[in-house]
């Protein structure tokens, strides 16, 4: 059995052919530039102090947004409460007017019987 064991070095599988083809290619800068449209990479440099201020300011900006959001929610809640009071007041006035109309109508009917 030990002699029957064959190594895979002599066989080329479909994957192996694909792999060998990739392995044998020579990459040159002109071929890679042609593949990617001839673009070169852009190098970006940062001002170290501005970068540090930006990175350390993330937390403070988040806190500011949160505080602003809470303040706006307070304003909206207050407006909603005022609107609710206004509607309640209008409903009460409407109810009072309806009662007064009914009272006048009843009084008018009582005057007819007298």
N, C-alpha and C positions, 0 to 999 in steps of 0.2 A: 504494500500500500504506500510505503514511503516513496517508492520510485514512481508511482502513478500520479503523485501530486505535481501539478504543473503550475508554474508561476504565471502571473498575469502580464508579465513584461513583454511577452511575445505577441499577445493578443491586442488588437485595437478594436475597441467597442465604438459604437456611434458617439457616445459621450467622449471617449478618448480621442477620436478624430477631431471633434470640436475643440477639445482642450488643447490638443497639439497644435491646431491651427492658430489658436490665440497665443500660444506660447511662442511660436516661431515668428510672429509679426514683430517688426521693428517699429517702435514708436518714434516718430520724429516730430519736432515742433511744428513743421509745416503741415503734416498730415493731421495732427490734432487741431490745428487752427482751422484747417479746411473743414473738418468735421463739425466744428462749433461756430462756423461762420466767420472765422478770422478775428474773433473778439479776444481781447486780452483781459485778464483779471484786473479789477480796480482795487487799489489799496486805499483804505480809509484810515485816516489818523485822527485821533481825538485830542482835544486840549485836556490835559490831565485834571486841571482844577475844575473845569466845566463838567467833565465826566463824573468826577467824585460828587460834585454838587447835585448833578442829576440823579445819580444812584442813591445818594443818602436822602434826597428829597422825596423819593417815592412814597415813603411812609407818611411824611408830613402832608403831601398833596392828597393822599388818600383820606387822612383825617380831616382836611379842609373840605373835601367833597362830601364826606359823611356829615360834618357839622352843617354845611349848606343844605344838604338834603333834609336833615332833621328840622332846620329852621323853616324850610319851605313846607314841610309836612305840618308844622305847627300853624303856619299861616292858613293852609288849606283846611285844617281841622277847625280853626276859628271861624273861617268863612262859612263852612258847612253848618256850624253851630248857630251862627247868626241867621243863616238862611232858614234853618229849621225853626228858630224862634219866630221869624217873620211869618212863615207859613202857619204856625200855630196861632199867632196873634190874628192873622187874617181869617182863619177858620173860626176862631172865637167870635170875632166881629160879625161874620156872616151868620153865625148861629144866633147871636143877640138880635140882629136885624130880622131874622126869620121869626123869632119869638115875638118881637114887637109887632110885626105884620099880623101874626096870628092873634095877638092880643087885640089889635085894632079891629080885626075882622070879627072876633067874638064880641067885642064891645058894640060894634055896629049891629050885630044880630040881636044883642040884648036890647038895644034902643028900639028896634023894630017891634019887639014884644011889649014894650012899655006903652 
